[in-house]
């Protein structure tokens, strides 16, 4: 939502600057060059087109914002060797050793992998919006 607000403010500022620069200009007939009125009309059409583009982007931006609020990573490290010389014990009698992933919660080193995770609530946007102070909350 923040990105959408910034985009809207930037477009509004650009519109004000354009209208200020060309709003008072009068068209003068010249050798094939467009008059200031024609330039102003073209700019207004461009601004209208930009407004439509902004409207089209509202929903995808909101979806990305929700994704950004809800997504988090879990650090994981792989332990064990592929040849079985070390690792977690498996099999009957503990004779086999295999590699395995473990959540890296110690924090001594950076994890080997960061896995993307999402909360398990139904529907997730309720909890995510509450955590982020989003729509429908009192934060």
C-alpha positions as CSV (number, residue, x, y, z in Angstrom):
1,X,0.0,0.0,0.0
2,X,2.9,2.3,0.7
3,X,4.3,1.8,-2.8
4,X,0.9,2.7,-4.3
5,X,0.6,5.8,-2.2
6,X,4.0,7.0,-3.3
7,X,3.3,6.3,-6.9
8,X,0.0,8.2,-6.7
9,X,1.7,11.2,-5.0
10,X,4.5,11.2,-7.6
11,X,2.0,11.2,-10.5
12,X,0.0,13.9,-8.9
13,X,3.1,16.1,-8.5
14,X,4.0,15.5,-12.1
15,X,0.5,16.5,-13.2
16,X,0.7,19.7,-11.2
17,X,4.1,20.6,-12.7
18,X,2.9,19.9,-16.2
19,X,-0.3,21.9,-15.8
20,X,1.6,24.7,-14.3
21,X,4.1,24.8,-17.1
22,X,1.6,24.6,-20.0
23,X,-1.6,25.8,-18.4
24,X,-1.2,29.5,-19.3
25,X,0.4,28.9,-22.7
26,X,-1.6,30.0,-25.8
27,X,-1.2,28.1,-29.1
28,X,0.6,29.8,-31.9
29,X,0.3,28.7,-35.5
30,X,3.8,27.8,-36.6
31,X,5.6,25.8,-39.3
32,X,4.2,22.3,-38.6
33,X,5.0,22.4,-34.9
34,X,2.3,21.5,-32.5
35,X,0.8,24.4,-30.6
36,X,1.0,24.6,-26.8
37,X,-2.7,23.8,-26.6
38,X,-2.1,20.6,-28.6
39,X,0.8,19.8,-26.3
40,X,-1.4,20.4,-23.3
41,X,-4.1,18.1,-24.7
42,X,-1.5,15.4,-25.4
43,X,-0.1,15.7,-21.9
44,X,-3.6,15.5,-20.4
45,X,-4.2,12.3,-22.4
46,X,-0.9,10.9,-21.1
47,X,-1.9,11.8,-17.5
48,X,-5.3,10.1,-18.0
49,X,-3.5,7.0,-19.3
50,X,-1.1,7.0,-16.3
51,X,-4.1,7.3,-13.9
52,X,-5.6,4.2,-15.6
53,X,-2.3,2.4,-15.2
54,X,-2.3,3.3,-11.5
55,X,-5.8,1.9,-11.1
56,X,-4.8,-1.3,-12.8
57,X,-1.8,-1.7,-10.4
58,X,-3.7,-1.2,-7.2
59,X,-4.8,-4.8,-6.8
60,X,-1.4,-6.4,-7.7
61,X,0.4,-4.0,-5.3
62,X,-2.0,-4.8,-2.5
63,X,-1.4,-8.6,-3.1
64,X,2.4,-8.1,-3.1
65,X,2.1,-6.0,0.1
66,X,0.1,-8.8,1.8
67,X,2.7,-11.3,0.5
68,X,5.5,-9.1,2.0
69,X,3.7,-8.8,5.3
70,X,3.1,-12.6,5.7
71,X,6.2,-14.2,4.2
72,X,9.1,-14.9,6.5
73,X,12.2,-17.1,6.3
74,X,13.4,-20.1,8.3
75,X,17.1,-20.6,8.5
76,X,18.1,-24.3,7.8
77,X,21.5,-26.1,7.8
78,X,22.3,-29.4,6.2
79,X,24.1,-31.8,8.5
80,X,25.9,-35.0,7.5
81,X,28.0,-36.2,4.6
82,X,26.7,-37.7,1.4
83,X,29.0,-40.7,1.8
84,X,27.4,-41.6,5.2
85,X,30.5,-41.0,7.3
86,X,28.5,-38.6,9.5
87,X,25.0,-37.5,9.8
88,X,21.7,-38.6,11.5
89,X,21.3,-42.2,12.4
90,X,18.6,-44.2,10.4
91,X,17.7,-47.7,9.8
92,X,17.6,-50.8,11.9
93,X,20.1,-50.8,14.7
94,X,21.3,-47.3,13.7
95,X,23.8,-48.6,11.1
96,X,23.0,-46.0,8.4
97,X,23.8,-42.3,8.5
98,X,22.1,-39.8,6.3
99,X,22.1,-36.1,5.7
100,X,19.3,-34.1,7.1
101,X,18.1,-30.5,7.3
102,X,17.7,-28.9,10.7
103,X,16.4,-25.5,11.8
104,X,19.3,-23.3,12.5
105,X,18.3,-21.6,15.7
106,X,21.7,-21.3,17.4
107,X,22.7,-18.2,15.4
108,X,26.4,-18.9,15.6
109,X,26.8,-19.0,11.8
110,X,24.6,-18.0,9.0
111,X,22.3,-20.8,7.9
112,X,23.1,-22.6,4.7
113,X,19.6,-22.1,3.4
114,X,16.7,-19.7,4.0
115,X,13.4,-21.4,3.3
116,X,10.4,-19.2,2.6
117,X,7.5,-19.8,5.0
118,X,3.9,-18.5,5.6
119,X,1.7,-18.7,8.6
120,X,-0.7,-21.5,8.8
121,X,-3.8,-19.6,9.8
122,X,-7.0,-19.6,7.7
123,X,-7.3,-17.0,6.1
124,X,-3.8,-15.8,6.5
125,X,-4.5,-12.1,5.7
126,X,-6.2,-11.7,9.1
127,X,-3.2,-12.6,11.1
128,X,-0.7,-10.9,8.7
129,X,-2.6,-7.7,8.7
130,X,-2.9,-7.6,12.5
131,X,0.9,-8.2,12.8
132,X,1.7,-5.5,10.3
133,X,-1.0,-3.0,11.5
134,X,-2.8,-3.4,8.1
135,X,-6.3,-2.8,7.0
136,X,-9.1,-3.7,9.4
137,X,-7.0,-3.3,12.5
138,X,-6.9,-0.5,15.1
139,X,-3.1,-0.2,14.9
